[in-house]
Amino acid sequence: MKKEFNMDEFLIKYPHAKDEIEKYNIDVKKIEDIYDDYIDYKNSYDNQAEFIASILRSQNVIHSVKSRIKEPERLIEKVIRKTGERKEKYGKEFEFTVDNYKNEINDLIGIRVIHIFKEQWKEIHEFIINTWKVIEITANVRDGDNIEKFEDLDIEVRSRASGYRSVHYLVEFYPTNEKVIAEIQVRTIFEEGYGEIDHTLRYSHNEIPEILKSNLLLFNRIIGSADEMASLVNNLSKEWCEKEISYKKIIEEQENEINRLKNKMTWIDVE
């Protein structure tokens, strides 16, 4: 049985939404219609998310892939929260409806791609842009991060005060006659750990305490250093393997030459 939208229960969970509804004169009936429509589409989105995830999992450079569908109440909260921003963009007559919310809210389908070493991002980036039609790419960084690799590829860079790092792709595809937009987030395993902790702590406080904020930023610097150290260790490992192969080849050549000389001396003794 399909769950009905209950505005009273919703406002208990998201009390700030009440002010937004009144401020922008949001039509509650249209909010309810969006909720019902999304419930009808949710199973289809689940299947599409898993389909995208399975394609990404085929790449050896990727450590793991997570997929999720936006929860219906979180969608409604975002629709209400984004109304003011969209009115500024499109004009004061704009309102979210069943006909436009799928194009305006681009993270209904969310895919998280985790890789181990920072340098693996480039290969994943190439795979994504060659597999889907990418309509937007955004690199979220912390102030002071090296952004040269993103600038070289003309990727928009956003500096996040929280220290959140992740590259986001909006991809467009047509599983049916109707266009679907999905968000693919790519980050290292260390960035994923920080992102999960930061998200959990920030959403457990109406206003994050200053002492918590400062320690999160310290933790973020540690995470950045861990990523750099992981890449250093990986590069050292590659160099060591290359040298090991080179040394083995030299030793093999020397042994072959020694055996050749021994055989030659044996022939001389026989003569």
N, C-alpha and C positions, 0 to 999 in steps of 0.2 A: 504493500500500500504506500502510495506516494505521500511523503511528509509535506504538510501544508506550512507555508510561511507564517510565523507568529511574530508580529511586530513588537509586542510587549516583551516577549522573551529575548528578542534580538536587541532591544534597547537596554536590557539589563546587562548583556554581554558587552555592548558597544555604546555606552551612554553618550559619548561625544557625537554620535550620529544624529541625535535629536536636534542639536543646534544647527547642524548642516542642513537637515531637512527643512527646518523653519527658515533659515537664512536664504536658501535658494528655492524655496517654495516647491520642493520636490513632490511629485505626484506619487503617493504611496501605492496606488493601484498599479502604476507602471513598474514600480519596484517588485511588487508581488508577481506581475506577469513575467518579469525577467527571471525571477527565482523559479517559477514553474517551468519556463522554457529551458532553463539550464538543467534542471532535474531530468527533463526528457532527453537531453543530449549527453548526459554525464557518462552513460555506459559506452556510447560511441567514442567519446573523448578518451576514456580508459583504454580502449582498444588501440586508438591511434597513438597514444603515448607509449604503449608497450611496443608498437610497431617501430616507432622511431628509436626507442631504446635498444631494440634487438639489432637494428642496423649498426648503431654505434658500438655495441658490444662485440661486433665482428672485428674491430680494430685492436690489434695486439698492443699498441702503444697506450691504450686506455685501460686504467686499472679497474674501474667499476662505473656503473651507470645506475642512477636512480630516476624513477619517473613518478609524477604525482599529478593529480587533477585538483584544481582549486576547489576548496570546500564551498558549498552554496552560500553559507552565511558570510564567509570571507569575501566572496564575490560581491554580495550586496553591500558590505561595509566599504569595499573599494569603489563601487559605483557611486555611493553617496559621497565618499571622501574626494573623489576625482571630479565631481560635478562642477565645482567652482573653477577648477583649472580648465576644464573643457569649455565652460562659458567664456572664459577669457580668450581661449583659442578660436572658438567658432562664433561667438556672439551670445548675447544674453538669452536668446530664444532656445539655445541648445538644451536638450534633455536626453538622458539615457532611455533607450527603448529596446524592445525585443529585436527590432530590426538593425540596431547599430552596436549593441554592447559587445558582440563577438569581435568586431573590428577595432573597438576602442580599448578593450581590456585584453592585452596581448599575452598574459601569462595564465590563461585558463588551463593550458597544457604546459607543464614544466618538466624539463629534463635536466638532470645534474650529471655532468661528466667529470670524473675524478681521474687525474693522472699523478704520477709519483714525482717526476723531475720537471723543473720549470721549462727546460728546453724542449720538452715533448709537446708543448702547446702548439708550436708551429705546424707540426705534422697533423695534429687534430684539426687545427684551423683550416688547413688545405683540404682535409677530407670533408668538412662541413660545407665549405663554399663550393666544392665540386659535386656534392650530393644533393643539396637542396637549393632553392632560390632564397637567398639571404636578403632580407629587406632592411636590416639594420644590425650594426655591430657596435657594442659599447664596451670599452675596457674600464673597469672600476679599479682605481689604484689609490695608494696612500701618498700624501705629499712626500716628495723626495725619492720616490721610486723611479727607476730608469724606464722611460716610456718611449725610447727610440724605436724599438721594434714595432710598436703600435703606430707611431708617426710615419714610419717607412711604408706601412700598408694603408695609410690614410684612414685609420680607425679612430673614432671619437673617443676621447679620454675624459673620464670624470674623476676628480679627486674626492675621495670620501673621508670626511672627518673621523668616522668611526674606524678607519683603517681597513675596511672591507675590501678584499681583492677578488675579482672574478671577471671573466670576459663573457658577455651576454650576446647571444645571437637570436634575432627574430627570424624564423624561417617560415616560408609560405608554401603550402602544398594543397593538392586537391584529391583527397581520398574518395570523394564523391563529386557531384557538380558544385558543391558548396565549398568555398575557400576556407581553409583552416590555418591559423597562425599559432605556432608553438615557440616557446622560449627555451633555448638551450644554454645552460650556464656551464662554463668550463673553468676548473680551478685545480690547484694541486691538493694533495691529501692533507697537507698542513693548513692550507687556506680553508679547506672544508671543515677541519676541526675548529679553527678559530671562528668561522662563520656560524657554526652550530651553537657554540658557547655564547657568542655575542648576541645571537638572535634570542636564545633562551633567556638570558639575563635582561635584555632590553624589554622583552615582552612581559616580563614578570614585574616591571616597575612602571607606574604612570610617568614618572620622571626619574631618569637614572641618576643615582647619587654621585656626587663629584668624585668621591674616593673610589667608587666602582669604575667610573669612567676613566680615571687616570690609570688604574691598574689594568684595565682592558687594553689601553693604548700601550702600556709596557709589555703586556702579553703579546700584542700585535707585533712589536719590534722583535720579540723573541721568535715568533713564528716566521717573520721575514728572514731572520738569521738562520733559522733551521732550514728554510728552503734553499738559501745560498749554500749552506754546508752540505745538504743532500746533493746538490748539483756538483759541488766540488768533489765529493767522494765518488760520484758517478763518473766524472771525467777522469779522475785518478785511476779508477778501476779500468776504464777503457784503455787509457795509456799503458797501464801495467799489462793488460792482456795483449796489446799490440807488441810491446817490448818482449813479452814472453814468447810470442809466436816468432818474432824476429830472432831472438836468441836461440830458439830451438832449431830454426832454419840454419843459422850459422854453425851450430854444433853438428847438425846433420851433414852439412857440406864439408866440415872439417873431418868428420868420421869417414865420409866417402873418399876424401882425398888421402887420408891415412891408409885406408884399405887398398886404394889404387897403387900407392907407393909400395906397400907391403907385397902386393902381387907382382909388381914390377921387379922388386928385389929378389923374389923367389925365382922368377924366370932367369935372372942374371946368375944366381947361384947354380941353377941347373946347368946352364951353359958352361 
